[in-house]
């Protein structure tokens, strides 16, 4: 595979993640798909034991208050490109050395236009444009069509 440098491999991979415009298209087309990956999910501040001791009215009031306090934060970060980039960096950091070495090779081939995606329905090929990690930390090679 040649001379391997983890930081160079990470840089090559980060150059291939969707740009902010492409990310916007992804989230517009499938907004719920990226929720796990991107959003900080606030946790209801009461334990099950505390909730069990509340009346329905107390619970509703506490839940509504919590929901209102966290809604702005949740919506603000839900589709953040910065969080998407951060997620991909985190996934790259967690990869083993041999995985990174193979990823570097794949990144080079994508950058040279030597990787294609097959659309079985239309029996046509599309040039792969980049890659990213999905919410399950699986590597996804994409095209922008």
C-alpha positions in Angstrom: 0.0 0.0 0.0 3.0 2.3 0.2 3.9 4.9 2.9 1.1 5.2 5.3 0.5 8.3 7.5 -2.6 8.3 9.6 -3.1 12.0 9.6 -2.7 12.2 5.8 -5.2 9.4 5.4 -7.7 11.2 7.6 -7.2 14.4 5.6 -7.9 12.6 2.4 -11.1 11.1 3.8 -12.2 14.5 5.2 -11.8 16.1 1.7 -14.3 13.6 0.4 -17.2 14.1 2.9 -20.1 16.0 1.4 -19.7 19.7 1.3 -22.2 21.9 3.2 -24.4 22.3 0.1 -24.5 18.5 -0.5 -25.2 17.9 3.2 -28.1 20.3 2.9 -29.5 18.2 0.1 -29.1 15.0 2.1 -30.9 16.4 5.1 -33.7 17.9 3.0 -34.3 14.6 1.3 -34.1 12.4 4.4 -34.2 14.6 7.6 -34.8 11.9 10.1 -31.9 9.7 8.8 -29.3 12.1 10.2 -30.9 12.8 13.5 -29.0 10.2 15.5 -25.7 11.2 14.0 -26.0 14.9 14.4 -28.2 15.9 17.3 -27.5 16.0 21.0 -30.6 14.4 22.5 -31.5 16.1 25.8 -32.4 13.7 28.5 -35.6 14.2 30.6 -34.1 15.4 34.0 -36.4 13.2 36.1 -35.8 9.5 37.0 -38.5 6.9 36.6 -38.9 6.8 40.3 -39.4 10.6 40.5 -41.9 10.5 37.6 -43.8 7.7 39.3 -44.4 9.9 42.4 -45.7 12.8 40.2 -49.4 13.5 39.5 -50.4 13.6 35.8 -50.5 17.4 36.0 -47.1 17.7 37.6 -45.6 15.4 35.0 -47.2 17.3 32.1 -46.0 20.6 33.5 -42.4 19.3 34.0 -42.4 17.7 30.6 -43.7 20.8 28.8 -41.1 23.0 30.7 -38.3 20.6 29.7 -39.5 20.4 26.1 -39.6 24.1 25.8 -36.2 24.6 27.3 -34.5 22.0 25.1 -36.4 22.6 21.8 -34.2 25.5 20.6 -31.0 23.6 21.3 -32.3 20.5 19.6 -33.5 22.3 16.5 -30.3 24.4 16.3 -28.0 21.3 16.2 -30.3 18.9 14.4 -29.0 19.6 11.0 -25.7 21.2 11.8 -23.0 20.7 9.2 -20.3 21.2 11.8 -21.8 18.3 13.8 -21.7 16.2 10.7 -18.0 17.0 10.1 -17.3 16.3 13.8 -19.1 12.9 13.6 -17.0 11.9 10.6 -13.8 12.9 12.4 -14.8 10.9 15.4 -15.5 7.8 13.3 -12.1 8.2 11.6 -10.4 8.5 15.0 -11.9 5.3 16.1 -10.7 3.3 13.1 -7.9 0.7 13.4 -4.7 1.3 11.6 -5.3 -1.4 8.9 -8.8 0.1 8.2 -7.3 3.5 7.8 -4.7 2.2 5.4 -7.4 0.7 3.2 -9.5 3.8 3.5 -6.7 5.9 2.3 -6.4 3.7 -0.8 -10.2 4.0 -1.4 -10.0 7.8 -1.0 -7.3 8.0 -3.6 -9.4 6.0 -6.0 -12.5 8.1 -5.5 -10.5 11.3 -5.9 -9.1 9.9 -9.2 -12.7 9.1 -10.4 -12.0 5.3 -10.5 -14.9 4.3 -8.2 -18.5 4.0 -9.5 -21.9 3.3 -8.1 -24.3 1.0 -10.0 -28.0 1.9 -10.2 -29.6 -1.5 -10.8 -33.0 0.0 -11.6 -31.7 2.0 -14.5 -28.7 -0.2 -15.4 -26.3 2.7 -15.3 -23.2 3.8 -13.4 -22.5 7.0 -11.6 -19.1 8.3 -10.6 -18.6 8.2 -6.8 -18.0 11.6 -5.4 -17.1 11.0 -1.8 -17.8 9.2 1.4 -19.1 9.7 4.9 -20.1 7.6 8.0 -23.7 7.0 8.6 -25.4 6.9 12.0 -24.3 3.2 12.5 -20.7 4.2 11.8 -20.7 2.4 8.5 -18.8 3.9 5.7 -21.0 5.1 2.8 -19.7 5.9 -0.7 -22.0 8.3 -2.4 -22.6 10.0 -5.7 -24.4 13.4 -6.0 -27.0 12.6 -8.5 
